[in-house]
Amino acid sequence: MCTVSIFSKIQGVLLTMNRDERRTRLESPSPNNTDDCFFPTDSISAGTWCGLHRKGYALTLLNRYESESEYQGSDSRGRIIPEILELEKISEITRYMATPNLYRFSPFDLLVTDSVSVRHFSWNGEACQFKESCSDQAPYFYTSS
């Protein structure tokens, strides 16, 4: 089970995330660190579950297990964040999440957090729902269980 916690702070936002505990999972290699972004990499799929962009946004991805039996995508969900980190604007992320390319992936929840808001995109294999909250509201918690 993965859990994301987001807290508003005077200086910005505090975001924490844990990755589901699988005893057979190998330790991740050193994170990817470029001029624009920073993210850990899964040693098997080469994907990731979280990332930061120098433009001030953070991404976290949680698998949606309740929908998984209904729809199985062909690509690893771990590829979503590296693809999105190539985008510089939140409006570009919103357009990406509205495109038909999501059919490649099994169901997931993506949280895009910056100092202003938390954007929650929820893909169920057929459609993507969107909800936005101000980041200065009460703490925001989300889990994949």
ABEGO torsion letter per residue (X at the ends): XBBBBBBBBAAEBBBBBBBBBBAABBBBBBBBBBAABBBBBBAAAGBBABBBBAAGBBBBBBBBAAAAAABBBABBAAAAAAAAAABABAAAAAAAAABAAAAABBBBBBBBBBAABBBBBBBAGABBBBBBBBAABBBBBBBAX
